Amino acid sequence: ALLIVAGLFLRTVDNLRRVSVGFNPQNVILVRLNPRLNGYDQAKSNSIYQQLSDRFAVLPGVSAVSFSSISLLSGSDNDTDMVIAGRPYEKGPANFIYELSLSHEFFETMDLPLAAGRTFTADDRANTAKVGIINEAAVKKFFPDENPLGRRFGTGPDNSSEFEIVGVVRDAKYNSLRDSAPPTVYFLHVQRPWFLPGVTFEVRTQSDPQRTMP
């Protein structure tokens, strides 16, 4: 009986390792940081995030760096409502969507492909027009027969025009290998700063990450 159970467990692990997650998880180091534990306010935290991004980027063997509110497949999740401008609002699961707040380099660092429109750039800042990017699962849920690019949305009926959809990315597993990629919206951290008590840095290396970790 033990041999059978062990065999089934190993088969399950092997099957999970073969699951396509929608991004490239190879050679990525994750570093969690919460400056607020030291009493840093949002402005000082943002400064620390940028300083560390710059310092990580010049380490030997590092090819790309980003950060996000949580990391993909961490087992954690954040969610909100997605209310489309011009549509009647009814509270309930029809508006539910997962969310991530991140730096503009995230999709390139994680090798998460773009399906339509554009990704975030350095020109998207705190004082520019607020933008968002959704995945293909979100398109199926909220825009099954429409082009989502250019549509405006918010996280509630009172701000339903706050963000503009500028891009669609491929589906990526969010918090579980077993579950399908859920509808997800991605925000820039500087345009949704209250959402970040801390961040996870994603540091992609050109070769074995063990050489870079020290």
C-alpha positions in Angstrom: 0.0 0.0 0.0 2.8 2.4 0.9 4.5 1.7 -2.5 1.3 2.4 -4.3 0.7 5.6 -2.5 4.3 6.7 -3.0 4.1 5.9 -6.7 0.9 7.9 -7.1 2.5 10.8 -5.2 5.5 10.8 -7.5 3.4 10.6 -10.6 1.3 13.6 -9.4 4.5 15.6 -8.7 5.9 14.7 -12.1 2.6 15.8 -13.8 2.6 19.1 -11.9 6.1 19.8 -13.0 5.0 19.4 -16.6 2.1 21.9 -16.3 2.4 25.0 -18.4 2.3 28.0 -16.1 2.2 30.6 -18.8 5.5 32.2 -18.0 9.1 31.1 -17.7 9.9 30.1 -14.1 13.5 29.0 -14.8 16.4 30.9 -13.3 14.3 33.3 -11.3 15.2 34.3 -7.8 12.4 35.7 -5.5 13.3 38.2 -2.8 10.5 39.4 -0.4 10.9 42.9 1.2 8.5 44.9 3.4 10.0 48.3 4.3 7.0 49.3 6.3 8.1 46.9 9.1 10.8 49.6 9.7 8.3 52.4 9.6 9.0 53.5 6.0 6.2 55.5 4.4 5.1 54.9 0.8 7.5 57.5 -0.7 10.5 56.1 1.0 9.4 52.5 0.2 9.2 53.4 -3.5 12.6 54.9 -3.3 14.0 51.7 -1.8 12.3 49.5 -4.4 13.9 51.5 -7.2 17.3 51.6 -5.6 17.3 47.8 -5.1 16.0 47.3 -8.7 18.9 49.3 -10.0 21.5 47.4 -7.8 20.1 44.0 -8.6 20.2 44.8 -12.4 23.9 45.4 -12.4 24.8 42.2 -10.6 26.9 39.8 -12.7 24.7 37.2 -14.4 21.4 39.1 -13.9 19.4 39.7 -17.1 16.2 41.3 -15.8 14.6 42.6 -12.6 11.1 43.5 -11.6 8.9 43.5 -8.5 5.3 42.8 -7.7 2.8 42.9 -4.7 3.0 39.1 -4.5 4.8 36.6 -6.7 2.9 34.3 -9.1 2.4 30.8 -7.7 3.1 32.0 -4.1 -0.1 30.5 -2.8 -1.3 34.1 -2.0 -3.9 36.1 -3.8 -5.3 39.6 -4.0 -8.6 40.4 -5.6 -10.9 43.3 -6.3 -14.0 44.2 -8.4 -13.7 45.1 -12.0 -16.5 47.5 -13.0 -16.6 48.5 -16.7 -17.6 52.1 -17.5 -21.0 52.4 -19.0 -22.3 49.1 -17.7 -24.9 48.6 -15.0 -23.3 47.5 -11.7 -24.6 44.7 -9.5 -22.6 43.6 -6.5 -21.5 40.0 -6.8 -19.1 37.5 -8.3 -19.7 38.7 -11.8 -17.3 41.6 -11.0 -14.7 39.5 -9.3 -11.1 39.5 -10.6 -7.6 38.8 -9.2 -5.1 41.6 -9.3 -1.3 42.2 -9.1 0.4 45.5 -8.6 3.9 45.6 -10.2 6.8 47.4 -11.8 6.7 48.0 -15.5 9.5 45.5 -16.2 7.4 42.6 -14.8 6.1 41.0 -18.0 9.6 41.0 -19.7 11.3 39.7 -16.6 8.8 36.8 -16.1 8.7 36.2 -19.9 4.9 36.4 -19.8 3.9 37.0 -23.5 1.8 39.9 -24.8 -1.3 38.9 -26.7 -2.6 42.4 -27.8 -1.9 46.1 -27.2 1.1 47.0 -25.1 2.8 46.3 -21.8 3.7 49.0 -19.2 6.6 51.3 -20.0 8.7 53.8 -18.1 6.5 56.5 -19.5 3.6 55.2 -17.4 4.1 57.1 -14.1 2.2 58.2 -11.0 1.2 61.5 -12.7 0.2 60.1 -16.1 -3.1 58.5 -17.2 -3.9 55.4 -15.2 -3.7 52.2 -17.2 -4.3 48.5 -16.7 -3.5 45.2 -18.4 -5.7 42.1 -18.3 -5.2 38.5 -19.2 -7.1 36.4 -21.7 -9.3 34.8 -19.0 -10.4 38.3 -18.1 -11.2 39.0 -21.7 -13.4 35.9 -21.9 -15.2 36.9 -18.7 -15.7 40.7 -19.2 -15.4 41.2 -23.0 -16.4 37.9 -24.7 -17.6 39.6 -27.9 -15.7 42.9 -27.7 -12.3 44.4 -28.1 -11.1 45.3 -24.6 -8.4 47.7 -25.7 -9.3 51.3 -24.9 -12.2 50.3 -22.5 -12.2 52.1 -19.2 -12.8 50.4 -15.8 -12.4 50.8 -12.1 -12.6 48.8 -8.9 -16.0 50.1 -7.9 -19.0 51.9 -9.3 -17.7 55.3 -8.1 -14.4 55.1 -10.1 -15.5 53.0 -13.1 -13.5 55.2 -15.5 -10.3 55.5 -13.6 -8.2 53.0 -15.6 -7.8 52.3 -19.4 -7.1 48.9 -20.7 -4.0 49.2 -22.8 -2.9 45.5 -23.2 -3.8 41.9 -23.0 -1.3 39.2 -21.9 -1.4 35.5 -22.1 -2.9 33.5 -19.2 -0.6 32.7 -16.4 -1.2 30.5 -13.3 -1.8 32.8 -10.4 -1.6 31.0 -7.0 -2.0 27.3 -7.8 -0.6 24.8 -10.4 -3.8 22.8 -10.2 -6.2 25.6 -11.0 -6.8 27.3 -14.4 -5.5 30.8 -14.8 -8.1 33.1 -13.3 -9.3 36.4 -14.7 -6.5 38.8 -13.7 -5.8 42.5 -13.9 -2.3 44.0 -13.6 -1.7 47.5 -12.2 1.4 49.7 -12.0 2.6 50.0 -8.4 3.0 53.8 -8.7 -0.6 54.1 -9.8 -2.0 51.9 -7.1 0.5 52.4 -4.2 -1.8 51.7 -1.3 -1.9 48.1 -2.3 1.8 47.5 -1.5 2.7 46.9 2.1 5.7 45.0 0.7 6.9 43.5 -2.6 8.6 40.5 -4.1 11.5 41.1 -6.4 11.8 38.8 -9.4 15.5 38.6 -10.4 16.1 36.6 -13.6 19.6 35.2 -14.1 21.4 34.1 -17.3 22.5 30.8 -15.8 22.3 28.9 -12.6 20.7 31.3 -10.0 22.8 29.6 -7.2 25.8 31.6 -8.5 24.0 34.9 -8.1 22.2 34.4 -4.8 25.2 35.1 -2.5 
